[in-house]
Amino acid sequence: MAELSRILVVAATPRELAPADGWTALCCGVGPVDAAAATAAAIAAHRPAAVVHVGIAGARTLVPLSLVIGTSARFDDLGGPTPWVPHRLTSAPALVAAAQRALPGAATGEIATSARVGGTHDAEVEAMEGYAVLRAAALAGVPAVEVRAISNRIGEADRAQWRFDEAFAAITAATPALVREVAACLP
């Protein structure tokens, strides 16, 4: 249990957070601004050994309810690389490997972040907070990884087709094993 207490699990909404079972859970709010601010504050307050960001996302070709482990996070709202802020962050390799052990059927790849639905450019997976959470962790020197459950196809206009409830259930069901495996890989 002591190792689990070293993990900060971050999600945008309460429905994406599994009940904390020894780890610290943070509902950071929707979008990159709230996610970055809340995550930075929680890291300062709790000093975790690792950050696990979970939630739902859209995808272009992955089927709804698939799980995706982010090997990197890309911030599309900047319109591309800038000399001031990195456009892409790599997830901690040890945490990606731990997530793969916990979720062997999950896809892996880059997850793009945009403050608006449909705001990413040619991304396979699109979410709204991942880059912000990983950036706050990187600035604090804390390893982080993002894991998402796919709820919809990017560009699907009929939101009645989006599978929110099932995606919320998929990510919260995956979280305990994910957190246990991440905790087990900590030095």
N, C-alpha and C positions, 0 to 999 in steps of 0.2 A: 504494500500500500504506500510505503514511503516514496517509492519511485514515481507512482502515479501523481503524487502531490506536486511533483516538479514539472508537470505538463499544464500548459494553458491551452484550452480548447476554445476557439473563437468561431462564432457563427453570426450572421447578420440578424437573424430573427429567432425568437424562442422555439419555433417549430423545427428549426434545423439543429438545435442543441439536444443531445441525449442527456438524460439526468446525470449530473456529475456523480461519479462513483470513485471518489478519491482524488480526482483532478479538479482544477479550477476551470469553471465555465464562464465565458464572457459573451453576452449578446452585444455586439458592437454597433448595430444599426445598419441600415441599408445605404450602400454607396461608398465610394472610396474615401470621402472626407471623414465621415463619421467612423468608418472602419479604421483608418490610420490613427485618428485622435484617440479613440477608445482603446485600441490595441497598445499604443505607446504608453498610455496612462496605466493600463493593466500590467504591462511589462515592468514599468517603474515600481509599481506597488507590490507585485508578487515575485519578481525576479525569477521567472521560470527557466528551466534548463532547455525547454523546447516549446514551440508553438505549433499546434495542429489546427489548421483552418478548415472547417467543413461547411458544406452548404449544397444548394441546388444550382443548376446551371442549364443553359441551352447548348445544343450541339448541332452541327451541320449534318453529319452522317451517322454518329453514334445513336443507337436506339434509346428512347426514353427508358429510364431506370438503370442504365449502365452506370457503373462507377468509374471515375477518372481520377488518377493520381497525377497531380501537376508536377512535371519535371522542371518547369519554369513558368514564370508569370510575366505577361507582357502588358504594358499600360498603353492602350490605344488612344486615350483622350489627348495625348500630347501630339498625335499625328505623326509620330516617328521619333527616332533618336534625337536627343538634344544634348548640347554640351553641359547642361546644368543638372539633369536628372537622368539616371539610367532608365532606358526604355524597357529593359528585360532583366529579370532577376532569376537566378538558378536556385531551385529548391535544394535544401541540404541533402546531398547524396545518401547519407546514412538514414535519413528519415524517409526518403523515397524508397530505399531498399526495405526498410521496416514496413512501410505501407504496402509494398508488394507482397511481403510475407503474410501480412494480415489479410490482404484482399487479393488473393492470387488470380482471380478472374477479371480484375480491373484493368482498364486501358491505361496507358500512360501517355503524357504529352504536354504540350504547352497549353495553359489556360489564359485567355486574354481577359482583361478587365476594362470595362467602360462604365461610366456613370449613367448611361442610358441603354435600355434594351435595344439591341440591334446596332450598337455603336462600335462594334469591333470590325476590323478589316481582315477578311479572309481567315478568320480564326475557326478552328474546328470546335473549340469549346469557349463559351462566353459566359462570364459572370460579372459581378459588380464590385467585389471587395478584395479579391485575392491578392492582386499586386499591392494594394495598400497595406494589408496585413503583413505580407512578406517584407515590404519595405520598412515598416515600423520595426519588425523583428531584426532585419539586417542592420539597421542603424543602431540597434541596441546590442548587436553581437550575439543574438539568439538564433539558433537554427530553426527553420520553419519548413512546413510542407502544407500544400493545399489539396484537399480531396473533395470531389463533387459527385453528386448523383444527378443524372440528366433528367430534367422534367419536360423538356420540349425541344422541338426543332427551332433553330435560329431562323427568324423570319416567318414563323407560323403566326399568322394574323388572328386566327380563331383561338382565343385563349381558352375556350371550352375544351380544346384538344390538349392543352397543357396538363400534365399529370402531377400537379403539385402534391396532393396528399400522399400518393405512392412514393414520390421522390423524397419527401420529408421522412417517410417511414424507412426508406432505403438508407438514407444517410445516418439517421439516428441508430438504426440497427447495426451499421458498420462501425460506428464510433468506438464502442468499448474495446473491440478486438484491435482496432487501429491504435488507440491510446496505450493499451497494454504492450503492444509490440514496439511502439516508439519508446516507451519507458524502459523496456528491456534493453534497448540499444544505447542508452545513455551511459556515459563514463561514470 
